[in-house]
Amino acid sequence: MRRIFIIIGLALCFTQCQKEKDTTFLITKNSIGKLNKTSLARDLEVIYDQDSIVKDTTRLLIGYGAKKIKIFEKGGNHLMTLTPSLDSIPTIENIRIYDIRFQTEKGIGLNSTFKDIKEKYTISKILTSLNNIVVILKNTDVYFTIDKKELPASLRYNSNLNIEAVQVPDQAKVKYMMVGWE
């Protein structure tokens, strides 16, 4: 009888362990991997205790907070660059993703194409700059930058054009993946 309870206990433990999803590189509405929307900039050393953090030392020596904070894996891979808010108790305001392993809950990341984005998300608007377009999504803080070189020639050289989603080729590749927490 005792063996049956042990076997049942091990089976339950094994089942529970399999249900946990690895969130190390998952982007959700309130988190990016280990980083939460409410995380304070001063707590980054604790959050990324196994990784390397690089801050702008010139600004730190003058007494200002770091303008950009780069997070690297111990192996040297650049994971992300964080921009803290200017509040008296700074949180993280913007995040630029560098590592291709980071993906949204819907599986979109740096290796995705415009077709992948529009199939999984509703596009709110597309902003045009000199060299890029920025794809803003509805109901998420994630946004993507696509190089204008990915667009037809007629759309590349005018930064005043309003570009619609139907004008962007499906195979256009993501240049930058960003998250804006405000």
C-alpha positions in Angstrom: 0.0 0.0 0.0 2.9 2.3 0.9 4.4 1.8 -2.6 1.2 2.8 -4.3 1.1 6.1 -2.4 4.7 6.8 -3.3 4.1 6.0 -7.0 0.9 8.2 -7.0 2.9 11.0 -5.3 5.7 10.8 -7.8 3.2 10.8 -10.7 1.5 13.9 -9.4 4.8 15.7 -8.9 5.9 14.7 -12.4 2.7 16.0 -13.9 3.0 19.3 -12.0 6.6 19.8 -13.1 5.7 19.3 -16.8 2.9 22.0 -16.6 5.3 24.8 -15.8 6.3 26.8 -18.8 9.7 28.2 -19.3 9.3 32.0 -19.3 13.0 33.0 -19.5 12.4 34.5 -23.0 8.7 35.1 -22.9 7.2 38.5 -23.5 3.8 39.0 -21.9 1.7 42.1 -21.2 3.4 42.6 -17.8 6.8 41.0 -18.2 9.8 40.3 -20.4 11.5 37.2 -19.1 12.6 37.9 -15.5 11.8 41.6 -15.8 8.3 42.8 -14.6 6.5 46.0 -15.6 6.8 47.2 -11.9 10.5 46.3 -11.6 12.6 49.2 -10.3 15.8 50.2 -12.1 17.7 49.9 -8.8 16.7 46.2 -8.5 18.3 45.1 -11.8 21.4 43.7 -10.1 19.2 41.3 -8.1 16.9 40.4 -11.1 19.9 39.7 -13.3 22.3 38.4 -10.7 23.4 35.6 -13.1 23.9 38.0 -16.1 26.0 41.1 -16.8 24.7 44.6 -16.5 26.5 47.5 -18.3 25.6 51.1 -17.4 26.8 54.4 -18.7 29.5 55.1 -16.1 30.0 58.7 -17.2 26.5 59.6 -16.2 26.8 57.6 -13.0 30.0 59.5 -12.0 28.3 62.8 -12.5 25.4 61.7 -10.2 22.8 61.0 -12.8 21.1 57.7 -13.3 22.1 55.5 -16.2 20.5 56.6 -19.5 20.7 53.1 -21.0 21.3 49.8 -19.3 22.5 46.9 -21.3 21.8 43.3 -20.1 24.1 40.5 -21.3 24.1 36.8 -20.6 27.2 35.5 -18.9 28.2 34.0 -22.2 28.2 37.5 -23.8 24.9 37.5 -25.7 23.3 40.9 -25.7 19.8 40.2 -24.4 18.2 43.7 -24.2 18.8 47.4 -23.6 16.7 49.1 -21.0 15.8 52.8 -20.7 14.8 53.8 -17.1 12.1 56.4 -16.5 13.1 59.8 -15.2 10.9 59.4 -12.1 12.3 59.9 -8.6 12.0 56.1 -8.2 12.8 54.9 -11.8 11.1 51.9 -13.3 11.9 50.6 -16.8 10.2 52.6 -19.5 11.5 51.2 -22.8 13.1 47.9 -23.7 14.9 47.0 -27.0 15.1 43.3 -27.5 18.4 42.0 -29.1 18.2 38.3 -28.5 16.2 36.2 -31.0 15.0 33.8 -28.3 12.6 36.4 -26.9 9.1 36.0 -28.3 5.6 37.2 -27.5 3.0 34.8 -26.2 1.8 34.5 -29.8 5.3 33.5 -31.0 6.4 36.7 -32.6 10.1 37.8 -32.3 13.0 39.3 -34.1 13.0 36.5 -36.7 9.4 37.2 -37.6 8.1 38.8 -40.8 5.4 41.4 -41.3 3.1 38.6 -42.4 3.7 36.8 -39.1 2.9 40.1 -37.2 -0.4 40.9 -39.0 -1.6 37.3 -38.8 -1.3 37.3 -35.0 -2.0 40.9 -34.0 -4.2 43.8 -35.0 -2.1 46.7 -36.3 -3.1 50.0 -34.8 -1.0 52.3 -37.0 2.2 52.5 -38.9 4.5 55.5 -38.3 7.0 56.6 -40.9 10.5 58.0 -40.2 13.4 58.7 -42.5 14.8 55.2 -42.7 12.2 53.0 -41.0 8.6 52.3 -40.3 7.3 51.6 -36.9 4.4 49.1 -36.6 2.2 49.8 -33.5 -0.1 47.0 -32.4 -3.4 47.1 -30.5 -3.7 45.9 -27.0 0.0 45.3 -26.4 3.1 47.4 -25.5 5.2 45.6 -28.1 6.1 47.4 -31.3 8.3 46.6 -34.3 10.6 48.6 -36.6 11.0 47.6 -40.2 13.7 49.1 -42.4 12.4 51.0 -45.4 14.7 48.9 -47.6 12.1 46.2 -47.1 9.5 48.3 -48.8 8.8 49.0 -52.5 11.0 51.7 -54.0 8.0 54.1 -54.3 7.7 54.1 -50.5 11.3 54.3 -49.4 12.3 57.9 -49.9 9.5 60.0 -48.6 9.2 60.3 -44.8 5.9 62.2 -45.1 4.0 59.3 -46.7 1.3 57.6 -44.7 2.0 53.9 -45.2 -0.8 51.5 -44.8 -0.4 47.8 -43.7 -1.5 46.6 -47.2 1.5 48.4 -48.7 4.1 46.6 -46.6 5.3 43.3 -48.2 4.5 40.1 -46.2 8.2 39.1 -46.3 9.5 42.4 -44.8 11.7 41.4 -41.9 11.7 42.9 -38.4 14.7 45.2 -37.7 14.0 46.1 -34.1 11.6 44.7 -31.5 10.7 47.1 -28.7 8.5 47.2 -25.6 7.2 50.5 -24.2 6.0 50.5 -20.6 4.6 53.9 -19.7 
